[in-house]
Amino acid sequence: MGKGSSATYNINYHIVWCPKFRKKILTGKVKTFVEDQLETIAQTKGYNILEARVMPDHIHLFIEANPFDSPTNIVKIFKGVTSLRIFKKFPELRQELWRGVLWSPSYYIGTAGHVSAEVIEKYIQGQQTKWRRERNSSTG
């Protein structure tokens, strides 16, 4: 639960977004870099990351935010800042993506109160497990 000078709040967002063409580029050093950047952005903006998973072809982010930032603005911040920083650190990714656009323009965002926060956290953790099983069965 957050507290500002004039409000106490419990605003949680589950955000999911994908690289352009759902390319599986969020692996290895890129994945580690993105995880670090999500944390840095959250700290800078005063968001609390409740759960985050960087999958090869999408990102799940479950955050607590303040009531003064619109959901659209929060998504723009995460997508915009990570895109600039990823292309700066890994310029070769521009070649893999049409016109050098990292993220698909679409995204999912849902709100959750305190009661359903655990459900969303378990869902995100389950996605990680599901992806590992699928990956192991396709490589085995």
C-alpha positions as CSV (number, residue, x, y, z in Angstrom):
1,M,0.0,0.0,0.0
2,G,1.3,3.4,-0.9
3,K,1.0,6.7,0.8
4,G,1.4,10.2,-0.6
5,S,1.0,13.6,1.0
6,S,-2.8,13.6,0.4
7,A,-3.7,10.0,-0.4
8,T,-3.3,6.4,0.8
9,Y,-3.7,4.0,-2.2
10,N,-3.5,0.4,-3.3
11,I,-3.2,0.6,-7.1
12,N,-1.7,-2.4,-8.8
13,Y,-1.2,-3.0,-12.6
14,H,-0.5,-6.2,-14.4
15,I,1.2,-5.1,-17.7
16,V,2.3,-7.4,-20.5
17,W,4.0,-6.4,-23.7
18,C,6.0,-8.0,-26.5
19,P,8.8,-7.3,-28.9
20,K,7.8,-6.5,-32.5
21,F,6.7,-9.7,-34.3
22,R,6.9,-11.5,-31.0
23,K,10.6,-12.2,-31.7
24,K,12.3,-14.2,-29.0
25,I,15.1,-11.7,-28.3
26,L,14.7,-11.3,-24.5
27,T,17.2,-14.0,-23.6
28,G,20.7,-14.1,-22.1
29,K,22.4,-10.8,-21.6
30,V,19.4,-8.9,-23.1
31,K,17.1,-10.5,-20.5
32,T,19.4,-9.6,-17.7
33,F,19.8,-6.1,-18.9
34,V,16.0,-5.7,-19.3
35,E,15.4,-7.0,-15.7
36,D,17.9,-4.4,-14.4
37,Q,16.3,-1.6,-16.4
38,L,12.8,-2.5,-15.2
39,E,14.0,-2.2,-11.6
40,T,15.9,1.0,-12.3
41,I,12.9,2.6,-14.0
42,A,10.6,1.5,-11.1
43,Q,12.9,3.0,-8.5
44,T,13.3,6.2,-10.4
45,K,9.5,6.7,-10.8
46,G,8.5,5.5,-7.4
47,Y,6.8,2.3,-8.5
48,N,7.1,-0.9,-6.5
49,I,7.6,-4.1,-8.6
50,L,5.6,-6.8,-7.0
51,E,6.5,-9.4,-9.6
52,A,8.3,-9.3,-12.9
53,R,9.2,-12.0,-15.5
54,V,11.1,-11.4,-18.7
55,M,10.2,-14.2,-21.1
56,P,11.9,-14.7,-24.5
57,D,9.0,-13.1,-26.3
58,H,7.1,-11.0,-23.8
59,I,7.3,-9.3,-20.4
60,H,5.0,-9.6,-17.4
61,L,5.2,-6.7,-15.0
62,F,3.1,-6.5,-11.9
63,I,3.6,-3.1,-10.1
64,E,2.2,-0.9,-7.5
65,A,1.9,2.7,-8.7
66,N,0.7,6.0,-7.4
67,P,-2.6,7.5,-8.4
68,F,-1.0,10.4,-10.1
69,D,0.4,8.4,-13.1
70,S,-2.0,7.2,-15.7
71,P,-1.8,3.5,-16.8
72,T,-1.0,4.6,-20.3
73,N,1.8,6.8,-19.1
74,I,3.3,4.0,-17.0
75,V,3.4,1.7,-20.0
76,K,4.9,4.4,-22.2
77,I,7.7,5.0,-19.7
78,F,8.6,1.3,-19.4
79,K,8.4,0.7,-23.1
80,G,10.1,3.9,-24.2
81,V,13.0,3.9,-21.7
82,T,13.8,0.2,-22.2
83,S,13.7,0.5,-25.9
84,L,16.2,3.4,-26.0
85,R,18.5,1.7,-23.5
86,I,18.3,-1.7,-25.2
87,F,19.2,-0.3,-28.6
88,K,22.0,1.7,-27.1
89,K,23.5,-1.4,-25.3
90,F,22.6,-3.9,-28.1
91,P,22.6,-2.0,-31.4
92,E,22.7,-5.3,-33.4
93,L,19.0,-5.9,-32.4
94,R,18.0,-3.1,-34.8
95,Q,18.9,-5.4,-37.6
96,E,16.5,-8.1,-36.3
97,L,13.5,-5.8,-36.0
98,W,11.8,-4.0,-38.9
99,R,12.7,-0.3,-38.9
100,G,14.4,-0.6,-35.6
101,V,11.2,-0.6,-33.5
102,L,11.7,-2.8,-30.5
103,W,8.2,-3.2,-29.0
104,S,4.9,-4.1,-30.5
105,P,2.5,-1.0,-30.3
106,S,0.0,-3.1,-28.3
107,Y,0.0,-4.2,-24.7
108,Y,-2.2,-5.6,-22.0
109,I,-2.9,-3.8,-18.8
110,G,-5.2,-4.9,-16.0
111,T,-5.9,-3.6,-12.5
112,A,-5.8,-5.6,-9.4
113,G,-6.7,-4.9,-5.8
114,H,-5.0,-6.4,-2.8
115,V,-7.1,-9.6,-2.8
116,S,-6.2,-10.6,-6.4
117,A,-2.5,-9.6,-6.2
118,E,-1.5,-13.1,-5.1
119,V,-3.4,-14.7,-8.0
120,I,-1.6,-12.5,-10.5
121,E,1.8,-13.2,-8.9
122,K,1.1,-17.0,-9.1
123,Y,-0.1,-16.7,-12.7
124,I,3.1,-14.9,-13.7
125,Q,5.2,-17.5,-11.9
126,G,3.3,-20.2,-13.6
127,Q,4.0,-18.7,-17.0
128,Q,7.7,-19.0,-16.3
129,T,7.3,-22.7,-15.4
130,K,5.1,-23.3,-18.5
131,W,7.7,-21.7,-20.7
132,R,10.5,-23.8,-19.3
133,R,8.4,-27.0,-19.8
134,E,7.7,-26.0,-23.4
135,R,11.3,-25.1,-24.1
136,N,12.6,-28.4,-22.6
137,S,10.1,-30.4,-24.6
138,S,11.0,-28.7,-27.9
139,T,14.8,-29.1,-27.3
140,G,14.7,-32.6,-26.0
